[in-house]
Amino acid sequence: YEEALGLLQKARVILEMFHKSDEPPILLNQLSTGSTLYLSGKSSQAQTTFKSTFAKIAEGTIDAADLASSRYYYGLASLDNNLFAEAEENFVWLKKYYEESGETASIDYQEVVFN
């Protein structure tokens, strides 16, 4: 995971040459960083990264499908850090997303609803 985090940081430096900090390519890079931090066991850093990144995302600027996995890991990181209201917000968002997308038979939906 450390190598992946290093590569994401290098990618961000390059992206910053062409994009503002609130534009989708930078935000998606940060969401990937948050997911990688969570998967590497750094849930506190992941939660902070997700929170600051999602605060910058304006409605409709990034496709909801691109946000789904980040919302899932943000919810898990929030749970790990006893931030239950943030966790609930993310899991409710995911449940609504999968239901509106007609993807209630997917394993992702089942994880959100039953785990």
N, C-alpha and C positions, 0 to 999 in steps of 0.2 A: 504494500500500500504506500510505503514511503516513496517508492519510485513513481508511482502514479501521481501522488501529490506534487512531487517535483515537476513532473511533466505538465500538470495542470497549471502550476505557477508560471512555468515558461510560456505556456500558451496564453495565459492572461497578459503577460508582459507584451507579447506580440499583438494581441487583440487591442490592448490599450493604445497602441499606435494609431489605430484606425477607428476606434469606437469610444463613445463616452461611457462613464461608469454605470449609467442607467439604461443602456441599450441591450437588447436581447443577447447578442453574443457574449458579452461580459457576464450578464446575469446567469446565463446557462452554464458558463464556466464555473461560476461561484456555486451554483446548485450541484454541479458534479463534484466540486471540492467538498461541499457539505456531505454528500452521500459517501464519498471516499473516507472522509474523516469518521463518519459514523461506523462504517464497515471495518475501519481499523481500530475501533474501540475507543475513539476520542469523542464520546457523545456530547460532552460539554462544549467542545470547540465546534462540533457539527451543529448543535442547537443554536449557538451564537451566529454562525455563518448563515444558517437557514433564516433565522429571524431577521437579520440585517438585509439579506438578499430579497426575501419576500416582501419586505417593507418598501423596496424600490420598484417592485413589479406592478405596473399599472394594469388594470383590468383589460384583457383582450390583447395585450402586447405580445404575449407568448402563448402559443397553442396549449390548451389545457392538457392534451395528451403528453406534451413535453414536461409538464409540471407534476404529473401523477406520481412517479417514483420518488421524486424529491419530497412531495407532500407526505408520502408514506414514511420515509426515513426521518423527516422532520418530526412527525408524530411520535415515532419510536424514540428519537433523541429527547423529545420533550418529556415523554414518560420516564426515561432513564434519569432525568433531572428533576423529577417531581413537579413538572409544570403541566398539570393535568388539564387546565383550560386550553392551553396551546395545543396539547395533544388532541383533545376532543375536537377543536376547531379544524384541525387537519384531517382527522378521520371522518368527520361529518362532510367536509368538502369532498373527500375521496368517494364516500358512499354516494353522494349526490352525483358526482361526475360519472361513476360507473352506471348508475341507474339511468341517467339522462342519455348516456351513450349506448344503452341497450346491452351492456356488457356484464349483466348480473350472473352469467354462467361462468365467467372467467375466474381463474384461481386468485387473481389479484383482488377481485371483489370479495371473494370468500374470506381471504385473509383480513381484509379491512373490517368486515362485518362480524366474523366469528372469532377473531383473535383479539 
